[in-house]
Every structure is written in structure tokens, then in C-alpha cells.
Amino acid sequence: MNKRIVFSGSGGQGVITAAIILAEAASLYENLNAVQTQSYGPEARGGATRADIIISEAAIRHPKVINPHILICLTQEAYSKYAGIVRPGGLMLTDMKYVKIDYKVDARQVELDMYQRVMEKIGKPIVFNICMLGALIELTGLVKQDSILKVLKEKIGPDFMTMNREALEAGVQLARTI
């Protein structure tokens, strides 16, 4: 297995946090090699954000993703900027509230209402990124849900664990509907 993934959105959506969680879940609990890099615009919050993740059984020789197998776009700006980089036959996952698909790419395009689901189930947008992770792992099988939960348990306080678990499960369930 060698998967190159790009998460893109805007500052404040938790794109980088989600990438770190995914990479740690793969490396710590799935016995895979993983690397994660990030870049963001000059604004800490609201600027363009991109996180690259590579998950592989083999050694990873270069940390930057050029043609991702999986591209996630959580804003229209991210979609406009990165939709063309997804590799043919790959997967592009977008959120229906923030992204309007305006052209086809040679990849499986999955539009899910992740933000809306988070607001319905949890009522707080802070776990939008965790819902996205749930949808991603259900669609791809990259890592097990339990591995994500283990990383979350290490990274967040117990007061927020229930909300994050519910968001992860909401994403998994949403992906099962397609």
C-alpha cells in the first residue's frame, strides 16, 4: 500500500489537525510508514490550508505529494486550486455546503454533506474535520476507526472525546449512504 493524500481547506477547519491524526493512526496503530507536511496562507485563520499525507508499507523517500490518490477539498477556493492535481482513477471528496463541483475530473468524485451532518448531530462545527476523517476511512479503508479513536484519546481531553467519537461515527455513517 502506498497512498498519497491531500487535505485542503481554510485555516480554522482543522485540516492540519486531521492530517496529523491520520498520519499518527497509520504509523502508531497500523504498523505503516506515514509522513505529514503542511502549508497555509499568511492568515492563521481563514487562509488557504493544505496538508499532505503519505501512508505506505514501504519507506517514504519524499514527503511532498504531487498527484494524490485522494484529494479532500473543504472550501471552494481549495477545490478551484487543487481539483486538477488528483490522479486519474483517484478519489476526490468534497463537502456539499462549501464546494460546488463545476467540472469533472478523471477520478471518483464524492460529495457529502459533512458540515451539515456535524451541525445536526453535534451542533458544533469544531469537529467537522473529524467527521471528514470518518467519511475518508469508510470510503478508503486507509486505517481502522479504532486507530483514529486511539489517537484522539491521546490528543484531546476527556470532556471532548464523546463529541469527537460522535463526529467520527457521523462521517462513517454518511459515507455508507453512497
C-alpha positions in Angstrom: 0.0 0.0 0.0 1.2 3.5 -0.9 -1.3 6.2 -0.7 -0.7 9.9 -1.3 -3.4 12.2 0.2 -4.0 15.9 0.2 -6.4 17.6 2.6 -7.2 21.2 1.6 -9.5 23.9 3.0 -9.1 27.0 5.0 -7.4 27.9 8.3 -9.7 27.0 11.3 -11.3 24.0 9.7 -8.9 21.6 11.3 -7.3 20.3 8.1 -3.8 20.1 9.5 -5.1 18.5 12.8 -7.0 15.9 10.8 -3.8 15.1 8.7 -1.7 14.7 11.8 -4.3 12.4 13.4 -4.5 10.3 10.2 -0.7 10.0 9.9 -0.3 9.1 13.6 -3.1 6.5 13.4 -1.3 4.9 10.4 2.1 4.9 11.9 1.4 4.2 15.6 -1.5 1.7 15.3 -1.5 0.2 11.8 2.3 -0.5 11.5 2.6 1.6 8.4 5.0 4.3 7.5 3.5 7.8 7.4 4.6 11.3 6.8 2.7 14.5 7.0 3.6 18.0 5.8 1.6 21.2 5.8 1.4 24.7 4.3 -1.0 27.5 4.8 -1.6 31.1 3.7 -0.4 34.1 5.6 -3.5 34.3 7.6 -3.5 31.9 10.5 -7.3 31.6 10.4 -9.2 31.8 7.1 -6.3 31.5 4.8 -5.7 28.6 2.4 -4.5 25.4 4.1 -3.1 22.2 2.6 -1.8 19.1 4.4 0.0 16.3 2.5 0.0 12.8 3.9 1.7 9.7 2.6 0.9 6.3 4.0 3.0 3.4 2.8 4.1 -0.1 3.7 7.5 0.8 2.1 9.9 3.5 3.1 8.8 7.0 2.1 11.6 8.9 0.2 9.9 12.2 -0.5 7.3 13.9 1.8 5.6 16.1 -0.7 2.5 14.9 -2.6 2.4 15.7 -6.4 -0.5 13.7 -7.8 -2.6 12.4 -4.9 -4.6 9.3 -4.9 -7.0 11.0 -2.6 -7.9 14.7 -2.5 -10.2 16.3 0.0 -11.5 19.9 -0.6 -13.4 21.6 2.2 -13.7 25.0 0.5 -14.4 26.3 -2.9 -11.0 28.0 -3.0 -9.3 24.7 -2.3 -11.4 22.9 -4.9 -10.5 25.6 -7.5 -6.9 25.4 -6.7 -6.3 21.7 -6.3 -9.0 19.7 -8.2 -6.7 19.3 -11.2 -4.0 17.5 -9.2 -5.9 14.4 -8.3 -4.5 11.4 -10.2 -6.7 9.6 -12.7 -8.7 6.9 -11.0 -8.2 8.6 -7.6 -10.8 9.9 -5.2 -11.9 13.4 -4.6 -14.1 14.1 -1.5 -15.8 17.4 -1.1 -18.3 19.0 1.3 -21.6 19.9 -0.2 -22.0 23.1 1.8 -18.7 24.7 0.9 -17.9 23.2 -2.5 -19.8 23.4 -5.7 -18.5 20.9 -8.3 -18.1 22.8 -11.6 -16.1 20.4 -13.7 -15.4 16.7 -13.9 -12.0 15.2 -13.1 -10.8 11.7 -14.1 -11.4 10.5 -10.5 -14.3 9.3 -8.4 -16.0 12.4 -7.1 -17.8 12.0 -3.8 -19.9 14.9 -2.4 -21.0 14.5 1.2 -22.9 16.9 3.4 -20.4 16.5 6.2 -20.7 20.0 7.7 -24.5 19.7 7.8 -24.3 16.3 9.4 -22.0 17.6 12.1 -24.3 20.5 12.9 -27.3 18.2 13.0 -25.7 15.5 15.2 -23.3 17.6 17.4 -24.3 21.2 16.9 -20.7 22.5 16.9 -18.6 22.9 13.8 -15.3 22.3 15.7 -15.5 18.6 14.8 -16.1 19.0 11.1 -12.6 17.7 10.4 -13.2 14.6 12.4 -16.4 13.9 10.5 -14.4 14.2 7.3 -11.9 11.7 8.7 -14.7 9.2 9.4 -16.0 9.6 5.8 -12.5 9.2 4.4 -11.6 6.0 6.3 -15.0 4.5 5.5 -14.6 5.2 1.8 -10.9 4.1 1.6 -10.1 1.7 4.4 -6.8 3.6 5.0 -6.9 2.9 8.7 -9.3 1.5 11.2 -11.8 3.7 13.1 -10.3 2.4 16.3 -6.9 3.7 15.4 -8.3 7.2 14.9 -10.1 6.9 18.2 -6.8 5.9 20.0 -5.0 9.0 18.6 -7.9 11.2 19.6 -7.9 9.8 23.1 -4.2 10.8 23.4 -4.6 14.2 21.9 -7.8 15.7 23.4 -9.3 16.0 26.8 -11.9 13.5 28.1 -14.5 16.3 28.0 -14.3 16.4 24.2 -13.9 12.7 23.5 -17.7 12.0 23.2 -18.2 14.8 20.7 -15.2 13.6 18.6 -16.3 10.0 18.7 -19.8 11.0 17.5 -18.3 13.2 14.7 -16.1 10.3 13.5 -19.1 7.9 13.5 -21.3 10.5 11.7 -18.7 10.6 8.9 -18.5 6.8 8.7 -22.3 6.6 8.5 -22.6 9.4 5.9 -20.1 7.6 3.7 -22.1 4.4 4.0 -25.0 6.1 2.4 -23.4 6.3 -1.0 
